[in-house]
Every structure is written in C-alpha cells, then in structure tokens.
Amino acid sequence: MNKNPKSKTFIGRRARLHEIIFEADTKAGKAFDVLLILSIALSVSVVMLSSIKNFDLRFGGILDWLEWFFTVLFTLEYITRLYCVGRPGAYATSFYGIVDLLGIAPSYLSLLFPGSQYLVVIRVIRVLRIFRVLKLVQYVKEAQNLISALKASRRKILVFLFSVLALVVVFGSLMYIIEGEKNGFTSIPRSIYWAIVTLTTVGYGDISPQTGLGQAIAAVIMICGYGIIAVPTGIVTVELAKQDNKNISTQVCRFCNAEGHDFDAVFCKYC
C-alpha cells in the first residue's frame, strides 16, 4: 500500500522493521506483538515480586538483573520505533510513544531517585496493542446468531476486565509508593488488592490510606468505580458495532504513523 509519496524514502531495512513493529497483518508482525506482550507481562511481574520482602531477600539479585534486562530491551524497542517512523517527534508525543517512554524512564530515574523503579508497572498499559493482534472488531458482525454473539461477548468481557486490571495495577502501585508499609500497604500485590476492593466499592476497610494524597487518590478510585458500574454495556456494544461497519486494516502509515485505514486504501487519508 503506497501510503504517501514521501514514504518512497522508507525502503529496505527501515521499511521491513516498520512492517514488523507497527503492523499485525503479517506473521512477523503478529509474532512481534505476542513477544512484546509477553515481555511486558513478565517485566511487570518482576517488579511486583521485587516489592515482596521474601522474594526480594531470596531473589533480589536475579530480579534486579531481569528488570534491567527488560529495561534495555524496551529501550532498544523504543529507539527502533523512532528509527522506523517518518516523523519521530510525532510518534514520541503520541499516546503510545509517551507510554513507551514512561515504561523505561523509571528504571533510569531509580539511579537518581531510589524507589521510582516501581513506576515501571505503567508498562502494562502498552498491552493495549493486543487489540491489533486479536482484531476484535471482526467478531461483531457475527453477533447475528447466538454462538457468535457469545464469542463476541466473551472477548469484550476480557477487554473490559483487562482494562480494569490495568487501572488497579497503576493505582495500587501509586498507593504503595505514597502510603508505604507503615500504613498497611506492605507490597504492590497487597496495594492492588486494596485498589480492587476500593474500585469495586466493596470497601472491607482492612487497609485504608492515612495521608491526604492517598485519600484523594482513593476518592478518585471510588468515583471511577461508580463510573464503571454505571456505564451500560449496550453503549459499548453499539460503539463496537459502529466501528465494525467498515473493514479496518492494521496497516500503519510509514510517514505519519496513522492507523485505521480501510482495506482497499491506496494512500494514507491523514497525509
């Protein structure tokens, strides 16, 4: 697909790397996205385990080595993404570009500010790229019969649960940093437990924030919890159906990095 006349300069290695990293309609692209998702999940797991004293005492050296391994890996990936696109600045300031940077910055900041390395859990947000692998929109049209409707609902539920999981991981990690062990937030998993209890408006009360900032974040989580409960599932279904009225390709413009092109598109509609 010739996306833009300027994209003729993207040939050879850069074009091949762009196809693998930014697109998911090839075997290499799908394999890259799957490996990226697994790497992100493993890196977040390493950070969580390092916040548990027993694990940190026994395997602290290994966990630190793994964390820096993933940091270097994601740094190389970020640099490669900037190298592949026609406008590196546009990608760096885009949503995923900022998230990519935030995913590696805390590890380097931890050299100057101890404790900030736990913010690398924000990498979990990057797993939203899984949409390009699963191509969920293709299942909405099949909702005309019961079996296809159940399959589509199952995937939408998984997406919803994954979004909630991303929220509780980020909020739980923030509370672990803000409140600390003295207020009962002894590890990131325990803090995530508190975030889940708060977000679902269950409110056991076994753990509660004591600082002003922690209570403010708790209030935000509570409001988000009511918002999640109040949002009708039918609205999400209608929106997915609207997006599914057109067949969308996973092709990404090599020059402006825009997505969402039609399958029969010859040029990038954004360029």
Backbone bond lengths (Angstrom), bond angles and torsions (degrees), N, CA, C in turn:
res aa  C-N    CA-C-N  psi(-1)  N-CA   C-N-CA  omega(-1)  CA-C   N-CA-C  phi
1 M - - - 1.456 - - 1.522 109.11 -
2 N 1.315 116.27 118.34 1.458 121.18 179.09 1.519 108.32 -82.42
3 K 1.277 118.53 102.18 1.452 122.27 -169.81 1.524 112.26 -84.07
4 N 1.319 117.43 -30.77 1.450 120.63 -177.87 1.521 108.03 -165.06
5 P 1.341 118.08 141.65 1.468 118.93 178.70 1.515 113.28 -54.03
6 K 1.333 117.45 -33.78 1.452 120.14 -179.93 1.517 112.18 -68.16
7 S 1.344 115.66 -19.75 1.467 118.49 -177.54 1.521 112.11 -72.25
8 K 1.355 117.85 -6.64 1.463 120.32 177.49 1.524 111.65 -62.75
9 T 1.342 115.52 -22.03 1.462 118.54 179.35 1.520 111.78 -74.50
10 F 1.338 116.45 -14.92 1.456 120.65 -178.97 1.526 108.68 -91.46
11 I 1.293 115.85 88.49 1.458 121.24 -178.16 1.518 109.01 -127.65
12 G 1.308 113.45 166.94 1.450 118.59 174.75 1.502 113.82 67.15
13 R 1.313 115.88 -130.86 1.459 122.14 -172.29 1.517 112.21 -62.59
14 R 1.320 118.41 -44.10 1.464 120.97 -177.50 1.514 111.05 -63.52
15 A 1.338 116.82 -41.13 1.465 120.16 179.00 1.519 111.28 -65.10
16 R 1.327 116.12 -41.09 1.462 120.03 179.90 1.527 110.86 -66.38
17 L 1.331 117.37 -43.47 1.453 120.71 178.32 1.526 111.40 -63.68
18 H 1.333 116.27 -39.96 1.467 120.61 178.55 1.515 110.75 -61.81
19 E 1.323 116.82 -41.89 1.462 121.39 -179.66 1.523 111.21 -63.58
20 I 1.331 116.60 -39.02 1.464 120.83 -178.50 1.525 111.21 -74.11
21 I 1.329 117.24 -43.10 1.459 120.88 -172.12 1.518 112.93 -81.15
22 F 1.323 117.92 -39.09 1.457 120.55 -171.62 1.523 114.41 -102.05
23 E 1.312 119.18 -10.99 1.460 120.75 -176.16 1.526 110.36 -120.00
24 A 1.350 115.76 153.94 1.466 119.99 -174.66 1.519 112.50 -126.65
25 D 1.322 117.87 16.70 1.462 119.50 -179.05 1.529 112.05 -101.28
26 T 1.320 116.88 13.73 1.464 121.75 174.09 1.526 108.70 -123.32
27 K 1.319 116.55 160.73 1.460 120.19 179.54 1.526 110.97 -61.24
28 A 1.322 115.62 -41.91 1.457 119.42 -179.89 1.527 111.18 -65.59
29 G 1.347 116.81 -40.12 1.462 120.86 178.75 1.513 112.21 -64.67
30 K 1.337 116.69 -44.07 1.459 120.29 178.73 1.524 110.48 -65.02
31 A 1.329 116.71 -42.05 1.465 120.33 179.70 1.527 110.70 -62.45
32 F 1.337 116.48 -40.08 1.466 119.99 179.18 1.523 110.74 -63.87
33 D 1.352 117.45 -44.70 1.457 120.49 -179.61 1.525 111.56 -63.78
34 V 1.327 116.86 -40.27 1.461 120.39 179.00 1.528 110.42 -64.04
35 L 1.340 116.99 -45.01 1.462 120.88 178.28 1.522 111.30 -63.71
36 L 1.324 116.31 -37.41 1.459 120.30 179.10 1.520 110.70 -64.85
37 I 1.325 116.35 -44.24 1.463 120.71 179.91 1.524 110.73 -62.89
38 L 1.327 116.57 -43.32 1.469 120.47 178.47 1.530 110.88 -63.32
39 S 1.329 116.34 -41.10 1.466 120.02 179.64 1.525 111.07 -63.85
40 I 1.323 116.14 -41.22 1.464 120.12 179.37 1.524 110.15 -64.01
41 A 1.334 116.39 -45.59 1.463 120.37 -179.81 1.531 110.86 -61.21
42 L 1.327 116.82 -42.33 1.466 120.53 179.89 1.526 111.38 -66.76
43 S 1.336 116.66 -40.82 1.460 119.78 -178.90 1.523 111.62 -65.69
44 V 1.335 116.59 -39.50 1.459 120.14 177.31 1.527 110.36 -66.38
45 S 1.327 116.78 -38.45 1.469 120.96 177.81 1.528 110.95 -62.59
46 V 1.323 116.25 -38.53 1.468 120.43 178.62 1.526 110.58 -62.46
47 V 1.339 116.95 -43.14 1.462 120.69 179.97 1.527 110.66 -64.61
48 M 1.335 115.79 -40.74 1.468 119.34 179.57 1.525 111.09 -64.12
49 L 1.326 116.70 -44.81 1.458 120.64 -179.10 1.528 111.66 -64.73
50 S 1.335 115.69 -34.50 1.467 119.16 -179.17 1.519 112.22 -69.29
51 S 1.335 117.15 -17.92 1.462 120.07 178.79 1.525 112.07 -84.67
52 I 1.350 118.02 -9.13 1.461 122.64 177.60 1.530 108.40 -92.54
53 K 1.313 117.32 124.10 1.463 121.41 -172.25 1.522 113.08 -56.95
54 N 1.331 116.75 -46.22 1.464 119.82 -176.88 1.524 111.81 -60.20
55 F 1.335 115.80 -43.17 1.461 119.71 178.69 1.520 110.97 -69.18
56 D 1.329 115.46 -40.09 1.468 118.99 -177.39 1.527 111.39 -66.95
57 L 1.334 117.16 -36.51 1.458 120.59 179.32 1.524 111.85 -68.66
58 R 1.337 116.38 -38.33 1.465 120.48 -176.04 1.519 112.79 -85.94
59 F 1.328 116.17 -37.49 1.471 119.45 -173.99 1.522 112.51 -126.03
60 G 1.329 116.39 25.21 1.469 119.46 -176.46 1.512 113.62 -57.49
61 G 1.351 116.85 -42.54 1.461 119.73 -179.59 1.514 112.66 -63.85
62 I 1.323 116.34 -42.27 1.464 120.86 179.58 1.519 110.60 -66.71
63 L 1.333 117.15 -42.47 1.463 120.91 -179.68 1.524 111.17 -63.99
64 D 1.340 116.72 -40.41 1.470 119.81 177.84 1.528 110.54 -64.32
65 W 1.330 116.04 -40.93 1.466 119.52 179.27 1.524 110.56 -64.21
66 L 1.339 116.68 -42.20 1.466 120.49 179.52 1.525 111.06 -64.83
67 E 1.332 116.78 -40.33 1.457 119.85 -179.72 1.522 111.41 -62.39
68 W 1.318 116.70 -43.42 1.466 118.89 178.53 1.523 111.58 -70.77
69 F 1.319 117.14 -29.59 1.457 120.26 174.65 1.525 110.23 -62.25
70 F 1.341 116.43 -47.43 1.460 120.14 179.46 1.522 110.98 -67.74
71 T 1.323 116.97 -35.71 1.462 119.60 178.83 1.522 110.98 -62.87
72 V 1.321 117.16 -46.01 1.469 121.00 177.81 1.530 110.12 -63.90
73 L 1.331 116.23 -40.71 1.467 120.69 179.43 1.523 111.46 -60.87
74 F 1.332 116.96 -46.84 1.457 120.85 -179.54 1.526 111.49 -72.12
75 T 1.329 117.03 -28.34 1.467 119.70 175.51 1.526 110.51 -66.06
76 L 1.333 116.43 -43.85 1.465 120.34 177.00 1.526 110.79 -63.31
77 E 1.332 116.25 -38.53 1.471 119.73 178.62 1.521 110.79 -64.35
78 Y 1.343 116.62 -42.35 1.461 121.31 -179.84 1.520 111.01 -63.71
79 I 1.333 116.76 -43.71 1.463 120.82 178.68 1.529 110.43 -64.20
80 T 1.323 116.60 -40.17 1.469 120.70 178.98 1.519 110.98 -63.90
81 R 1.333 117.55 -39.50 1.468 120.76 177.60 1.522 110.43 -62.13
82 L 1.322 117.40 -43.06 1.470 120.23 177.73 1.522 110.96 -64.32
83 Y 1.318 116.11 -34.13 1.456 120.99 -179.04 1.526 111.35 -70.06
84 C 1.327 117.47 -32.22 1.466 121.41 -173.51 1.518 113.46 -80.00
85 V 1.333 118.18 -32.43 1.454 120.73 -171.95 1.526 110.88 -83.89
86 G 1.329 114.73 155.48 1.459 119.55 179.96 1.510 112.90 -74.25
87 R 1.338 116.19 -29.55 1.459 120.70 179.48 1.531 108.51 -123.18
88 P 1.312 118.34 87.00 1.469 121.19 -178.25 1.525 112.74 -57.87
89 G 1.327 116.06 -36.96 1.462 119.19 -179.75 1.508 112.43 -64.57
90 A 1.354 116.45 -38.19 1.464 120.22 179.41 1.521 111.06 -65.45
91 Y 1.347 116.08 -39.65 1.460 118.57 177.89 1.523 111.31 -69.73
92 A 1.326 117.56 -40.12 1.466 121.64 -177.90 1.520 111.34 -62.37
93 T 1.336 117.67 -30.27 1.463 121.22 -179.25 1.523 112.67 -97.86
94 S 1.342 117.29 1.30 1.464 120.24 177.00 1.523 109.85 -77.92
95 F 1.351 116.77 172.05 1.458 120.78 -178.03 1.524 111.28 -58.05
96 Y 1.349 116.90 -53.87 1.456 120.05 -177.62 1.518 111.60 -68.48
97 G 1.330 116.90 -31.81 1.457 119.27 177.79 1.520 111.58 -64.26
98 I 1.336 116.59 -42.69 1.462 120.45 178.43 1.523 110.87 -66.63
99 V 1.345 116.03 -40.97 1.466 120.10 179.18 1.529 110.42 -64.19
100 D 1.340 116.29 -40.73 1.470 120.18 177.34 1.519 111.32 -59.26
101 L 1.335 115.57 -42.54 1.467 119.93 -179.86 1.525 110.91 -67.77
102 L 1.329 116.50 -42.52 1.464 120.20 178.87 1.521 111.58 -64.94
103 G 1.330 116.10 -23.80 1.454 119.99 -179.74 1.519 113.27 -72.32
104 I 1.322 117.31 -23.16 1.471 119.94 -177.93 1.529 112.37 -111.81
105 A 1.323 117.74 -23.64 1.465 120.82 -176.06 1.528 113.84 -60.96
106 P 1.355 119.47 -42.26 1.470 118.68 -177.15 1.516 114.57 -57.42
107 S 1.323 117.65 -35.67 1.470 119.99 -179.66 1.526 110.69 -63.34
108 Y 1.327 116.36 -40.99 1.464 119.44 178.75 1.531 110.96 -73.20
109 L 1.350 115.79 -34.46 1.456 119.51 177.84 1.522 111.49 -67.24
110 S 1.346 116.03 -27.36 1.464 119.66 -179.12 1.524 111.98 -64.17
111 L 1.344 116.38 -21.69 1.463 119.54 176.70 1.525 111.23 -68.20
112 L 1.345 115.25 -28.10 1.461 120.50 179.38 1.523 112.17 -100.58
113 F 1.361 115.66 -35.16 1.458 120.61 -177.91 1.526 109.11 -125.99
114 P 1.314 119.93 93.09 1.462 122.49 -178.29 1.526 112.13 -56.49
115 G 1.330 115.54 135.37 1.460 121.31 179.50 1.503 113.34 105.48
116 S 1.354 117.47 -22.76 1.458 119.93 -177.96 1.518 112.71 -72.01
117 Q 1.352 117.79 -11.39 1.452 119.89 -178.66 1.519 112.24 -64.42
118 Y 1.342 117.31 -20.64 1.463 119.62 -179.12 1.521 111.79 -70.24
119 L 1.327 117.45 -14.80 1.456 120.58 177.94 1.524 112.01 -71.30
120 V 1.335 118.64 -6.37 1.458 119.86 -179.45 1.520 111.24 -68.00
121 V 1.323 118.46 -8.31 1.463 119.80 177.12 1.523 110.97 -63.65
122 I 1.334 117.18 -13.86 1.455 119.73 177.14 1.527 110.94 -63.55
123 R 1.363 116.07 -14.54 1.462 119.17 176.78 1.526 111.68 -59.16
124 V 1.321 116.90 -23.82 1.454 119.55 -177.07 1.520 110.58 -61.33
125 I 1.333 118.12 -26.98 1.456 121.25 179.49 1.519 110.82 -63.42
126 R 1.335 116.48 -30.06 1.460 120.31 -176.79 1.522 111.80 -66.38
127 V 1.332 117.38 -17.60 1.455 119.83 -179.37 1.523 110.79 -68.98
128 L 1.339 117.73 -7.29 1.462 120.19 174.97 1.524 111.39 -58.56
129 R 1.334 117.08 -16.52 1.463 119.80 176.08 1.523 111.84 -64.56
130 I 1.327 117.44 -9.97 1.453 120.79 179.84 1.523 111.12 -61.26
131 F 1.353 117.29 -21.28 1.455 120.73 177.14 1.531 110.87 -57.97
132 R 1.337 116.95 -37.62 1.455 119.97 -178.53 1.515 111.35 -69.79
133 V 1.345 117.88 -26.79 1.456 120.92 -179.14 1.521 110.45 -80.85
134 L 1.315 116.14 -46.08 1.457 119.93 -177.12 1.522 112.65 -77.90
135 K 1.344 117.31 -26.69 1.459 121.58 -178.31 1.529 110.15 50.12
136 L 1.312 114.78 60.96 1.461 120.44 -172.90 1.525 113.02 -60.90
137 V 1.328 117.23 -27.56 1.462 118.74 -174.11 1.514 112.77 -63.66
138 Q 1.327 117.54 -22.57 1.457 118.95 -177.24 1.525 111.99 -70.10
139 Y 1.330 118.49 -15.87 1.454 120.50 -177.43 1.523 112.70 -88.80
140 V 1.332 118.24 -14.55 1.453 120.11 -176.79 1.515 111.56 -67.54
141 K 1.339 118.22 -38.93 1.449 121.23 179.80 1.519 111.96 -64.08
142 E 1.320 118.02 -26.77 1.450 121.78 -178.44 1.521 112.32 -82.53
143 A 1.332 116.94 5.87 1.464 120.48 -178.63 1.515 112.53 -76.28
144 Q 1.322 117.87 10.07 1.456 121.57 -179.80 1.523 111.75 -74.22
145 N 1.274 118.02 -20.63 1.463 120.17 176.05 1.511 109.72 -121.89
146 L 1.326 116.30 166.94 1.455 121.27 -170.83 1.521 112.98 -64.37
147 I 1.329 117.36 -44.25 1.462 120.57 -176.38 1.516 111.03 -63.18
148 S 1.332 116.09 -47.16 1.464 120.06 -179.92 1.525 111.14 -65.62
149 A 1.346 115.89 -35.18 1.466 119.18 178.71 1.519 110.70 -64.85
150 L 1.332 116.43 -40.46 1.463 119.88 178.63 1.526 110.91 -65.16
151 K 1.336 116.35 -41.15 1.460 119.89 178.78 1.520 110.55 -62.68
152 A 1.344 116.52 -44.66 1.461 120.27 -179.96 1.520 110.97 -63.89
153 S 1.337 116.60 -40.05 1.465 120.27 179.34 1.518 110.84 -66.03
154 R 1.324 116.28 -37.51 1.455 119.55 -179.92 1.516 110.73 -61.24
155 R 1.307 116.68 -43.27 1.456 120.04 -178.67 1.526 111.50 -70.54
156 K 1.321 116.83 -37.15 1.458 119.22 177.69 1.526 110.89 -66.16
157 I 1.312 115.77 -37.41 1.462 118.93 177.23 1.527 110.35 -64.53
158 L 1.338 116.61 -40.60 1.457 120.26 178.67 1.528 110.98 -62.68
159 V 1.342 116.19 -41.15 1.468 120.03 178.09 1.527 110.09 -63.13
160 F 1.345 115.47 -43.03 1.465 119.96 179.44 1.523 110.84 -62.12
161 L 1.321 116.91 -47.21 1.458 121.02 -179.63 1.527 111.42 -63.94
162 F 1.329 116.04 -37.32 1.458 119.53 179.12 1.528 110.89 -66.59
163 S 1.344 116.90 -38.32 1.462 120.33 177.48 1.522 110.82 -63.75
164 V 1.332 116.06 -42.23 1.464 120.11 177.78 1.529 109.92 -63.90
165 L 1.346 116.31 -40.81 1.463 120.49 178.47 1.521 111.18 -59.98
166 A 1.330 116.53 -42.00 1.463 120.34 178.64 1.526 110.98 -61.64
167 L 1.335 116.70 -40.67 1.458 120.57 179.65 1.526 111.85 -63.96
168 V 1.340 116.19 -47.28 1.466 118.74 -176.17 1.526 111.23 -68.62
169 V 1.330 117.87 -30.71 1.465 120.36 177.10 1.525 110.56 -66.02
170 V 1.334 116.46 -45.20 1.466 120.45 -179.47 1.526 110.74 -67.57
171 F 1.351 116.89 -48.41 1.462 120.05 -179.47 1.526 111.61 -64.32
172 G 1.328 116.46 -41.58 1.457 119.72 179.26 1.513 112.11 -62.00
173 S 1.316 117.21 -40.55 1.459 121.28 179.39 1.526 111.32 -66.88
174 L 1.326 116.44 -38.30 1.467 119.72 176.96 1.526 111.00 -63.25
175 M 1.324 115.66 -42.94 1.462 118.93 -179.74 1.525 111.22 -66.96
176 Y 1.325 116.81 -33.73 1.469 119.87 177.19 1.526 110.90 -61.97
177 I 1.338 116.05 -39.14 1.462 120.70 179.54 1.528 111.00 -73.01
178 I 1.332 116.76 -42.13 1.465 121.07 -174.32 1.529 112.12 -74.93
179 E 1.335 116.43 -48.28 1.470 120.23 -174.43 1.526 112.36 -85.38
180 G 1.333 117.32 -47.65 1.451 120.88 178.35 1.520 114.00 78.15
181 E 1.312 115.59 -178.30 1.460 121.45 -174.90 1.534 112.74 -67.30
182 K 1.306 116.80 -31.59 1.472 119.30 -176.02 1.525 112.13 -63.46
183 N 1.312 117.94 -22.86 1.462 121.68 179.70 1.528 112.64 -105.56
184 G 1.329 116.71 14.02 1.461 119.86 175.00 1.507 115.29 98.80
185 F 1.318 118.42 -8.44 1.463 122.02 179.68 1.530 107.52 -90.17
186 T 1.318 115.74 76.23 1.466 121.88 -169.90 1.522 114.14 -79.63
187 S 1.329 118.65 -17.20 1.461 121.94 179.06 1.513 109.20 -158.27
188 I 1.325 116.12 166.70 1.457 119.57 178.87 1.527 111.75 -65.16
189 P 1.347 119.96 -43.93 1.474 118.65 176.57 1.528 113.03 -57.94
190 R 1.342 117.40 -41.01 1.465 119.29 178.37 1.527 111.05 -67.12
191 S 1.305 116.65 -35.93 1.465 120.43 176.80 1.528 110.87 -67.49
192 I 1.335 116.18 -36.94 1.469 120.23 176.54 1.527 109.93 -65.31
193 Y 1.333 116.10 -38.89 1.474 120.22 175.31 1.525 110.43 -56.99
194 W 1.335 116.10 -44.51 1.460 119.73 178.24 1.526 110.98 -62.66
195 A 1.343 116.36 -41.26 1.465 120.33 -179.60 1.525 110.89 -63.33
196 I 1.337 117.24 -39.17 1.466 120.86 178.47 1.520 110.35 -64.97
197 V 1.344 116.48 -45.41 1.463 120.56 179.67 1.525 110.61 -61.70
198 T 1.329 116.15 -38.61 1.467 120.28 -178.77 1.521 111.57 -74.62
199 L 1.339 116.75 -43.59 1.466 120.56 -177.59 1.521 111.61 -64.88
200 T 1.320 117.05 -35.14 1.467 120.80 179.54 1.521 112.22 -84.58
201 T 1.342 117.32 4.46 1.467 125.08 178.95 1.528 112.11 59.05
202 V 1.354 117.46 26.06 1.461 120.70 176.28 1.525 109.91 -74.29
203 G 1.335 116.05 -51.53 1.455 121.36 174.02 1.511 115.35 63.08
204 Y 1.332 118.00 65.30 1.462 120.88 177.20 1.523 112.17 -64.37
205 G 1.326 116.25 -36.77 1.454 119.65 179.08 1.514 114.57 86.53
206 D 1.349 117.70 3.56 1.463 119.36 178.95 1.518 111.91 -71.18
207 I 1.331 116.97 -25.55 1.465 122.38 174.23 1.526 107.24 -130.09
208 S 1.298 116.69 137.60 1.466 119.76 178.82 1.518 109.67 -148.94
209 P 1.313 117.69 142.41 1.469 120.82 179.23 1.515 111.11 -69.06
210 Q 1.321 116.10 144.50 1.463 121.76 -178.44 1.529 112.58 -111.39
211 T 1.319 116.86 -22.91 1.467 119.88 -178.95 1.520 110.27 -86.32
212 G 1.313 114.97 159.60 1.464 119.23 179.54 1.513 112.61 -64.03
213 L 1.333 116.24 -42.47 1.461 119.97 -179.86 1.529 110.38 -65.63
214 G 1.335 116.02 -41.39 1.457 119.51 178.84 1.518 111.88 -62.67
215 Q 1.322 117.76 -40.41 1.461 121.33 178.21 1.530 111.36 -67.20
216 A 1.327 116.40 -33.99 1.465 119.71 177.47 1.527 110.71 -65.97
217 I 1.344 116.40 -43.33 1.463 120.32 177.63 1.524 110.04 -64.81
218 A 1.343 116.87 -38.62 1.458 120.67 177.82 1.523 110.58 -60.24
219 A 1.334 117.11 -39.67 1.465 120.74 178.25 1.522 111.06 -63.35
220 V 1.335 116.30 -40.04 1.463 120.54 178.23 1.531 110.28 -63.56
221 I 1.337 116.18 -42.28 1.466 120.52 179.78 1.522 110.38 -63.50
222 M 1.322 117.26 -40.89 1.463 120.91 179.02 1.522 111.44 -61.82
223 I 1.334 115.50 -43.89 1.464 119.33 178.96 1.522 110.38 -64.46
224 C 1.337 116.88 -40.57 1.469 120.30 176.93 1.521 110.24 -61.75
225 G 1.343 116.28 -36.76 1.453 120.00 178.95 1.514 111.99 -61.83
226 Y 1.334 116.94 -44.34 1.455 119.98 177.45 1.522 110.91 -65.02
227 G 1.347 116.14 -35.95 1.464 119.13 178.86 1.516 112.33 -64.58
228 I 1.343 116.16 -40.19 1.464 120.68 179.95 1.521 110.37 -65.34
229 I 1.338 115.95 -40.19 1.459 119.66 -179.59 1.523 110.97 -69.37
230 A 1.334 116.70 -35.36 1.458 120.55 -172.59 1.527 113.37 -80.38
231 V 1.313 117.26 -23.55 1.467 119.29 -176.17 1.523 109.86 -68.60
232 P 1.310 118.51 118.92 1.471 120.54 -178.38 1.527 111.16 -68.04
233 T 1.300 114.64 136.96 1.464 119.35 178.40 1.519 111.12 -62.15
234 G 1.331 116.91 -30.83 1.464 120.30 -178.97 1.510 113.41 -61.65
235 I 1.344 117.15 -31.65 1.467 120.04 -179.83 1.527 109.80 -66.72
236 V 1.316 115.37 -43.33 1.465 119.77 178.54 1.517 110.18 -62.00
237 T 1.323 116.91 -42.39 1.460 121.17 -179.55 1.522 111.37 -62.61
238 V 1.325 116.34 -42.35 1.474 120.48 179.35 1.519 110.48 -63.86
239 E 1.329 116.39 -42.10 1.459 119.51 -179.84 1.522 111.37 -64.57
240 L 1.314 116.85 -40.35 1.459 120.10 177.14 1.520 110.91 -64.58
241 A 1.310 116.00 -37.89 1.465 120.05 179.47 1.527 110.76 -66.47
242 K 1.327 117.31 -38.07 1.467 120.60 178.30 1.519 110.84 -63.70
243 Q 1.324 115.95 -41.69 1.453 119.58 179.84 1.515 111.58 -68.53
244 D 1.314 116.59 -25.70 1.458 120.49 -176.36 1.517 112.84 -84.49
245 N 1.357 116.61 -6.40 1.456 118.92 178.86 1.523 112.05 -64.66
246 K 1.308 116.48 -21.92 1.459 121.60 178.39 1.514 109.33 -121.42
247 N 1.312 115.40 138.61 1.457 120.02 176.81 1.526 109.20 -75.89
248 I 1.319 115.76 121.07 1.455 121.50 -176.40 1.522 109.51 -107.10
249 S 1.324 115.50 134.85 1.454 120.99 178.71 1.520 110.04 -90.83
250 T 1.323 115.71 157.94 1.469 120.10 175.21 1.524 111.36 -90.12
251 Q 1.333 117.97 4.22 1.453 121.14 179.39 1.524 110.64 -62.63
252 V 1.319 115.58 137.97 1.463 122.29 -179.55 1.524 108.19 -118.19
253 C 1.338 116.31 132.90 1.460 120.31 179.30 1.521 109.55 -63.33
254 R 1.319 116.44 128.91 1.459 120.96 -178.58 1.511 112.88 -71.52
255 F 1.339 116.30 -16.45 1.465 119.08 -176.49 1.532 112.00 -96.63
256 C 1.351 116.98 -53.10 1.470 119.95 -177.50 1.516 112.85 -102.10
257 N 1.344 117.29 -6.55 1.466 122.87 176.32 1.520 113.31 67.89
258 A 1.353 116.89 21.87 1.466 120.82 179.56 1.524 110.55 -78.59
259 E 1.346 116.31 146.56 1.458 122.37 178.00 1.522 109.54 -115.15
260 G 1.343 116.89 -176.94 1.459 122.18 174.75 1.514 114.41 81.55
261 H 1.326 118.53 30.46 1.460 121.54 179.19 1.525 110.46 -83.46
262 D 1.344 115.86 153.14 1.456 120.67 175.06 1.522 109.93 -71.09
263 F 1.339 115.91 157.23 1.450 120.08 -179.22 1.535 111.69 -63.55
264 D 1.341 117.49 -32.51 1.461 120.46 -176.91 1.526 112.48 -94.46
265 A 1.333 117.94 11.86 1.459 120.97 -178.76 1.525 110.75 -71.37
266 V 1.326 115.87 138.92 1.455 122.31 178.13 1.525 110.23 -103.51
267 F 1.348 116.03 -38.58 1.454 121.45 179.41 1.530 109.27 -117.88
268 C 1.311 115.57 158.90 1.461 121.30 176.11 1.524 109.23 -72.93
269 K 1.328 117.19 124.57 1.464 120.48 -177.49 1.526 112.50 -74.01
270 Y 1.338 116.64 -14.36 1.458 119.50 179.67 1.530 111.72 -90.15
271 C 1.335 116.03 -29.53 1.473 119.33 176.96 1.523 110.84 -76.04
